[in-house]
Amino acid sequence: MKHLLRVVVLLVPLLVVECSAIHGSTTTACTVGTGTSQTCVEVWTNISTSQTITTAENDCANNGGVVSNACSHDGADGGCKKTTTTAGISVSTTVWYYSGVADTVGTETASCAQNGGTWLSP
């Protein structure tokens, strides 16, 4: 989880703060861990640049993550999505969980709601 938090902290600002923005949306994802101990962070923004995407992908890989265009929903308990918009730039971050334990899903769902997120079924 420590590596995941580091990746989230690196991914979101890189996708938001960029002077040479290209209009158009983009999604990038980073999976940390394997099997039932994996977590995947998927970040979508309505404005992107190739430089910020490359930097975010490198940060993911350098922190032990696997880069992809989207998180897999296969075997996922669900995802917690939060969206923020500032000065016309929207960023949605969805953290997908894969515990495989039915009792854990209730805890994940409640935690998501308590933190202002929206729970997504896989």
C-alpha positions in Angstrom: 0.0 0.0 0.0 2.9 2.3 0.7 4.1 2.1 -3.0 0.5 2.6 -4.2 0.2 5.9 -2.2 3.5 7.1 -3.6 2.3 6.3 -7.2 -1.1 8.1 -6.6 0.7 11.1 -5.2 2.9 11.2 -8.3 0.3 10.5 -11.0 -2.4 13.0 -10.1 -0.3 16.2 -10.0 1.6 15.2 -13.1 -1.6 14.9 -15.1 -3.1 18.2 -13.8 -0.2 20.7 -13.7 1.3 21.2 -17.2 1.7 24.3 -19.2 1.7 22.8 -22.7 -1.6 21.0 -22.5 -3.0 19.2 -25.4 -6.8 19.3 -25.6 -8.3 15.9 -25.3 -8.8 13.4 -22.5 -6.5 10.6 -21.5 -6.4 7.7 -19.1 -3.4 5.9 -17.6 -3.3 3.2 -14.9 -0.8 1.7 -12.5 -1.1 -1.7 -10.9 0.9 -2.5 -7.8 1.0 -6.0 -6.3 -0.4 -9.2 -7.7 -3.4 -11.5 -7.1 -5.6 -10.6 -4.1 -3.0 -8.2 -2.8 -3.0 -6.0 -5.9 -4.4 -2.5 -6.2 -4.8 -0.5 -9.4 -5.0 3.3 -9.7 -6.7 4.6 -12.8 -6.4 8.3 -13.6 -8.5 10.1 -16.2 -8.1 13.8 -17.1 -9.8 16.0 -19.7 -6.5 17.7 -20.7 -3.2 15.8 -21.3 0.3 16.1 -22.6 2.6 13.4 -23.8 5.2 14.6 -21.4 3.0 14.3 -18.3 1.8 10.8 -19.4 5.3 9.6 -20.0 6.5 11.0 -16.6 3.5 9.4 -14.8 4.1 6.0 -16.5 7.8 6.2 -15.6 7.0 7.0 -12.0 4.7 4.0 -11.9 7.3 1.6 -13.2 10.0 3.1 -11.1 7.9 2.4 -8.0 7.3 -1.3 -8.9 4.0 -0.8 -10.7 2.8 -2.1 -14.0 1.6 0.6 -16.5 -1.5 0.1 -18.6 -4.2 2.1 -20.3 -6.9 1.0 -17.8 -7.2 -1.2 -14.7 -8.5 -4.7 -15.2 -11.9 -5.4 -13.8 -11.3 -9.2 -13.8 -11.5 -10.4 -10.2 -12.0 -6.8 -8.9 -14.1 -6.2 -5.8 -14.9 -2.8 -7.2 -13.4 0.7 -7.4 -13.6 3.9 -5.5 -13.9 6.9 -7.8 -13.3 10.6 -6.9 -13.5 13.5 -9.4 -12.2 17.0 -8.9 -12.4 20.0 -11.2 -10.3 23.1 -11.0 -10.1 25.9 -13.6 -11.7 23.7 -16.2 -9.4 20.7 -15.6 -11.1 17.6 -14.4 -9.3 14.6 -12.9 -11.0 11.4 -11.9 -9.0 8.9 -9.8 -10.4 5.4 -9.4 -8.7 2.9 -7.1 -9.6 -0.7 -7.9 -9.4 -3.4 -5.2 -8.9 -7.1 -5.6 -9.2 -8.8 -2.2 -11.4 -11.6 -3.4 -13.1 -11.7 0.1 -16.8 -10.9 0.2 -16.7 -9.5 3.7 -13.9 -7.0 2.6 -16.1 -5.5 -0.1 -18.5 -4.0 2.5 -15.6 -2.4 4.3 -14.2 -1.1 1.0 -17.6 0.3 0.0 -18.1 2.1 3.3 -14.6 3.5 3.3 -15.1 4.8 -0.2 -18.3 6.6 0.8 -16.9 8.0 4.0 -14.0 9.6 2.0 -16.4 11.2 -0.6 -16.0 8.6 -3.3 -18.4 6.7 -5.5 -18.2 2.9 -5.4 -18.1 1.3 -8.8 -19.0 -2.4 -9.5 -16.5 -4.2 -11.8 
